[in-house]
Amino acid sequence: MLTIKLSAAAVCSSSSTHFPNSHSRLRFNKRIPFLSNPSLFNPLRSIAECSSFSAKKNSAKTMDYSASSRIVAAAEQLKDPDQLIDSVETFIFDCDGVIWKGDKLIDGVPETLDMLRSKGKRLVFVTNNSTKSRKQYGKKFETLGLNVSEEEIFASSFAAAAYLKSIEFPKDKKVYVVGEEGILKELDLAGFQYIGGPEDGDKKIELKPGFLMEHDEDVGAVVVGFDRYFNYYKIQYATLCIRENPGCLFIATNRDAVTHLTDAQEWAGGGSMVGAVRGSTQREPHVVGKPSTFMMDYLAKEFNISKSQICMVGDRLDTDILFGQNGGCKTLLVLSGVTSLPMLQSPDNTIQPDFYTNKISDFLSLKAAAV
């Protein structure tokens, strides 16, 4: 808790004690959002605290009190699913750890989704996993026996292409991809040129004396996502593009520490690939997946949804729940994936959802128990 108060104070303060000069102020500000534990930082809360501090000259105690009260206010265990269901129009579901684990469907998911559809609720599925395109994810849903349309699926691979379109990325520029087929397919559908991807997975570098690695100077963006074929060649190529091509963008599909490749254990996530490129370039990426608000803003506009009428359901605090909170939505944490109850209730955790429950099928079991 002390760490949070100091961070908030540091962000808000303009005293020379914290910032001896403008150069150190810049360096300090750049470090603040990237704490080693993402769950200890919520940008919206820090901004809110700064506003409160600026508005009231004597608000130091008020700020500490409000920050403390938010930390102490524990998530409420879901007991009345009907109340939550009736309060929103749309449910956004994370996929890994909520709908499935690896290639195994989590118990009770089909019946729960059918019940929500029968009540007229809009369902949207958002995943940070960039290995598949929307179309490929549609086939996975179908294989698992779930009737989900491509238009209801938003993967971070799609978000990367959508972001490039939103900024009018030049069509004569290329995108270098550190990632898998999903990103390539979405870039192709959006009409962007790309190089890299899986075909660079077998490439190696022979470090001979005087060896100079060439790179394409027409690359205007590097997109980094989860990559099971990650290697040193890709790190170096991405690094050269970002550092040497003027104005080259560094885009990350997500910074997830772990992912569910199988239902047996957790595996290193896309954040490990992003971290390698960030380390070599000393550049911070623009993240288009959760918890960035880009996908939330896109969804709200695409479906004409009021964000206050959305409930975000996920298994991760620092991506799913923060994604919902950043977007002004209701949030429900399920304990069927990454986050356990001790993690949620840990004094070190400052991201508290509105509600938590074991799995989404509790919507059904809790309703039945209440009858």
C-alpha positions in Angstrom: 0.0 0.0 0.0 2.9 2.3 0.8 4.3 1.7 -2.7 1.0 2.9 -4.3 0.8 6.0 -2.2 4.4 7.0 -3.1 3.8 6.3 -6.8 0.6 8.4 -6.8 2.4 11.2 -5.0 5.4 11.1 -7.4 3.1 11.3 -10.4 1.2 14.3 -9.1 4.0 16.2 -7.5 5.9 19.0 -9.2 8.4 19.7 -6.4 12.1 19.8 -7.1 12.5 17.1 -4.4 11.1 14.5 -6.9 12.2 16.1 -10.1 15.4 18.1 -9.9 15.2 18.9 -13.6 13.0 18.4 -16.7 15.3 15.6 -18.0 15.0 13.5 -14.8 11.2 14.3 -14.7 10.9 12.7 -18.2 12.9 9.7 -17.2 10.9 9.2 -14.0 7.5 9.5 -15.7 8.5 7.0 -18.4 9.4 4.5 -15.7 6.2 4.8 -13.6 3.7 2.9 -15.8 6.0 -0.1 -16.2 6.3 -1.5 -12.7 7.6 -5.1 -12.4 4.2 -6.2 -11.2 1.4 -4.9 -13.5 -1.2 -5.6 -10.8 0.3 -2.9 -8.6 -0.5 -0.2 -11.2 -3.8 1.1 -12.4 -3.3 4.1 -14.7 -6.9 5.3 -14.3 -6.7 5.3 -10.6 -3.4 7.2 -10.6 -4.9 9.8 -12.9 -7.9 10.2 -10.7 -5.8 10.6 -7.7 -3.7 13.3 -9.5 -6.8 15.2 -10.4 -8.0 15.1 -6.8 -4.6 16.3 -5.6 -4.5 19.2 -8.0 -8.1 20.3 -7.2 -7.6 20.4 -3.5 -4.5 22.0 -2.0 -5.0 20.1 1.3 -6.1 16.8 -0.2 -3.1 14.6 0.7 -5.1 13.0 3.4 -8.1 12.7 1.2 -6.1 11.1 -1.6 -4.5 8.6 0.8 -7.9 7.8 2.2 -9.6 7.3 -1.1 -6.7 5.1 -2.4 -6.8 3.0 0.8 -10.6 2.6 0.6 -10.3 1.3 -2.9 -7.7 -1.2 -1.9 -9.6 -2.4 1.1 -12.9 -2.7 -0.8 -12.8 -6.4 -1.6 -14.6 -7.9 -4.6 -18.0 -9.3 -3.8 -18.6 -13.0 -4.4 -21.4 -13.4 -7.0 -24.5 -14.6 -5.2 -27.3 -13.2 -7.3 -26.5 -13.7 -11.0 -29.9 -12.5 -12.2 -29.2 -9.0 -10.8 -25.9 -8.8 -12.7 -27.4 -10.2 -15.9 -30.3 -7.8 -15.8 -28.1 -4.8 -15.2 -26.2 -5.1 -18.6 -26.9 -5.6 -22.3 -23.5 -7.1 -23.3 -21.1 -9.7 -21.9 -17.5 -9.6 -23.1 -15.8 -12.9 -22.4 -12.1 -13.6 -22.4 -11.4 -17.1 -23.9 -8.4 -18.8 -22.4 -9.2 -19.7 -18.8 -12.9 -18.7 -19.2 -14.3 -20.5 -22.1 -11.6 -23.1 -22.6 -8.2 -24.2 -21.4 -6.0 -25.3 -24.3 -8.3 -27.3 -26.5 -10.6 -28.4 -23.7 -13.9 -26.7 -23.1 -14.6 -25.7 -19.5 -17.6 -27.4 -18.0 -21.0 -25.7 -18.3 -20.0 -23.1 -20.9 -22.4 -24.1 -23.7 -25.4 -24.0 -21.4 -24.4 -20.7 -19.8 -24.0 -19.0 -23.2 -27.3 -20.4 -24.4 -29.0 -19.0 -21.3 -27.6 -15.6 -21.8 -28.6 -15.5 -25.5 -32.1 -16.6 -24.5 -32.3 -13.5 -22.3 -31.4 -11.3 -25.3 -27.8 -10.5 -24.2 -25.1 -9.7 -26.8 -22.1 -11.9 -26.4 -18.6 -10.9 -27.5 -15.4 -12.9 -27.2 -12.1 -11.1 -26.8 -8.7 -12.8 -26.6 -5.2 -11.6 -26.3 -4.0 -14.7 -28.1 -2.8 -13.6 -31.5 -1.9 -17.0 -33.0 -5.2 -17.2 -34.8 -7.3 -14.9 -36.9 -11.0 -14.2 -36.2 -11.9 -16.8 -38.9 -9.6 -19.4 -37.3 -11.0 -18.7 -33.9 -14.5 -19.2 -35.3 -13.5 -22.7 -36.4 -12.1 -23.4 -32.9 -15.5 -22.4 -31.3 -17.2 -24.6 -33.9 -14.9 -27.6 -33.1 -15.8 -27.2 -29.4 -19.5 -27.2 -30.2 -20.1 -23.5 -29.7 -22.2 -21.4 -32.1 -20.2 -18.2 -32.3 -20.1 -16.0 -35.4 -16.8 -14.4 -36.6 -18.3 -11.0 -36.0 -18.5 -11.8 -32.3 -14.8 -12.6 -32.0 -12.1 -10.0 -31.4 -8.5 -11.4 -31.2 -5.4 -9.3 -30.6 -4.3 -10.3 -34.1 -7.3 -8.5 -35.5 -6.7 -5.5 -33.1 -3.2 -5.1 -34.5 -4.5 -4.8 -38.1 -7.4 -2.6 -36.9 -5.1 -0.2 -35.1 -2.9 0.2 -38.2 -6.0 1.0 -40.2 -7.2 3.5 -37.6 -3.9 5.5 -37.9 -3.9 5.2 -41.7 -0.6 3.3 -41.8 0.8 3.8 -45.3 0.1 0.9 -47.7 3.5 1.3 -49.3 5.2 0.5 -46.0 5.7 -3.0 -44.7 5.1 -4.6 -41.3 7.6 -7.0 -39.8 5.9 -9.7 -37.8 7.2 -11.5 -34.8 4.3 -13.8 -34.3 2.2 -16.5 -35.9 -0.3 -17.0 -38.7 -3.1 -15.2 -37.1 -1.4 -11.8 -37.4 -0.4 -12.5 -41.0 -4.0 -13.3 -42.0 -5.4 -10.2 -40.4 -2.8 -8.0 -42.0 -3.5 -9.6 -45.3 -7.3 -9.0 -44.9 -6.6 -5.4 -44.1 -4.4 -4.9 -47.2 -1.1 -4.4 -45.5 2.3 -5.7 -46.8 4.2 -7.9 -44.3 7.3 -9.9 -43.9 8.6 -12.2 -41.2 6.3 -14.4 -39.2 6.6 -18.2 -39.0 8.9 -18.4 -42.0 11.7 -16.7 -40.0 11.5 -19.4 -37.4 14.2 -21.5 -39.0 16.5 -18.6 -39.8 19.8 -18.5 -38.0 22.6 -16.0 -37.7 26.3 -16.9 -38.1 28.2 -14.5 -36.1 31.4 -14.3 -38.2 33.9 -11.4 -37.8 32.6 -8.3 -39.5 29.2 -9.8 -40.1 26.5 -7.1 -40.7 22.8 -8.1 -40.7 20.8 -6.4 -43.4 17.1 -5.3 -42.9 14.3 -3.9 -45.0 14.3 -0.1 -44.8 10.7 0.0 -45.9 9.4 -1.6 -42.7 7.3 1.0 -41.0 6.0 -1.1 -38.1 7.0 -4.1 -36.1 4.1 -6.2 -34.6 5.1 -8.5 -31.8 2.8 -11.3 -30.6 2.9 -14.7 -29.1 5.4 -16.8 -31.1 6.3 -20.4 -30.5 9.1 -20.1 -33.1 10.8 -17.1 -31.5 14.5 -16.9 -32.1 17.5 -14.6 -32.1 17.2 -13.8 -35.7 13.7 -12.3 -35.1 14.9 -10.3 -32.1 17.7 -8.8 -34.1 15.6 -8.1 -37.2 12.9 -6.4 -35.2 15.5 -4.4 -33.2 17.1 -3.1 -36.4 13.8 -2.0 -37.9 12.7 -0.2 -34.7 16.0 1.4 -34.0 17.2 2.3 -37.5 14.1 2.9 -39.6 12.8 6.5 -39.0 9.4 6.5 -37.4 9.1 2.7 -37.2 6.3 1.7 -34.9 6.6 -0.9 -32.1 3.2 -2.6 -31.6 2.5 -5.4 -29.2 -0.6 -7.5 -29.3 -0.4 -8.1 -25.6 2.0 -8.3 -22.6 0.5 -11.4 -21.0 3.1 -13.2 -18.8 1.6 -16.6 -19.2 -0.9 -18.4 -21.5 -2.8 -21.7 -21.6 -1.4 -23.8 -24.4 -2.6 -27.0 -22.6 -4.9 -27.5 -19.7 -2.1 -29.2 -17.8 0.0 -26.1 -16.9 0.7 -22.4 -17.7 3.2 -21.5 -20.5 5.2 -18.4 -21.1 3.0 -15.8 -22.8 3.4 -13.2 -25.5 4.8 -10.8 -22.9 8.1 -12.7 -23.0 8.5 -12.0 -26.7 7.5 -8.4 -26.3 9.9 -8.1 -23.4 12.9 -9.3 -25.4 12.3 -6.7 -28.1 11.6 -4.0 -25.6 14.9 -4.9 -23.9 17.0 -4.7 -27.0 15.4 -1.5 -28.4 14.8 0.3 -25.1 11.4 1.3 -26.6 8.0 0.9 -25.0 5.5 -0.8 -27.3 2.0 0.5 -28.1 -0.2 -2.3 -26.8 -3.4 -3.0 -28.7 -4.7 -5.9 -26.7 -6.1 -6.0 -23.2 -5.8 -4.0 -20.9 -5.4 -1.2 -23.5 -8.7 0.6 -24.2 -8.3 0.3 -28.0 -10.4 -2.9 -28.4 -13.0 -1.6 -25.9 -13.4 1.6 -27.8 -13.6 -0.3 -31.1 -16.2 -2.7 -29.7 -18.3 0.1 -28.3 -18.3 1.9 -31.6 -18.8 -1.3 -33.7 -21.9 -2.5 -31.8 -23.1 1.0 -30.6 -22.8 -0.2 -27.0 -22.8 2.0 -23.9 -19.8 0.9 -21.9 -21.8 1.1 -18.7 -24.0 -1.6 -20.2 -21.1 -4.0 -20.5 -19.8 -6.7 -18.1 -16.3 -7.9 -18.7 -15.7 -11.5 -17.7 -12.2 -12.8 -17.4 -9.6 -14.8 -15.4 -6.8 -12.3 -15.3 -6.7 -9.2 -13.0 -4.0 -7.2 -14.8 -5.5 -7.7 -18.3 -9.2 -8.7 -18.3 -10.4 -6.9 -15.2 -8.2 -3.9 -15.8 -9.5 -3.8 -19.4 -13.1 -3.6 -18.1 -12.3 -1.0 -15.4 -10.3 1.1 -17.9 -13.4 1.0 -20.1 -15.9 1.9 -17.4 -17.6 -1.5 -17.4 -18.8 -3.9 -14.7 -16.3 -6.7 -14.1 -16.6 -10.3 -13.1 -13.5 -12.4 -12.3 -13.7 -16.2 -12.7 -11.3 -18.5 -10.9 -11.2 -21.1 -13.6 -7.9 -19.7 -15.2 -4.9 -17.8 -14.1 -6.1 -16.1 -10.9 -6.7 -18.0 -7.7 -8.7 -16.8 -4.7 -5.5 -16.2 -2.6 -4.1 -14.1 -5.4 -7.3 -12.0 -5.6 -7.4 -11.6 -1.8 -3.7 -10.9 -1.4 -2.8 -7.5 0.3 -0.5 -6.9 -2.7 -3.3 -7.0 -5.2 -4.9 -3.6 -5.9 -7.1 -4.6 -8.8 -10.5 -5.7 -7.4 -13.4 -6.7 -9.7 -16.9 -5.9 -8.9 -17.7 -9.6 -8.5 -15.9 -13.0 -8.5 -17.0 -16.6 -8.9 -15.5 -20.0 -9.7 -16.6 -20.3 -13.4 -19.2 -18.8 -15.7 -21.5 -21.8 -15.3 -22.1 -20.5 -11.8 -24.6 -18.3 -13.5 -26.7 -21.5 -13.8 -25.9 -23.2 -10.6 -26.4 -20.2 -8.4 -29.7 -19.5 -10.1 -30.8 -23.0 -9.5 -29.8 -22.9 -5.8 -31.8 -19.7 -5.4 -35.0 -21.3 -6.7 
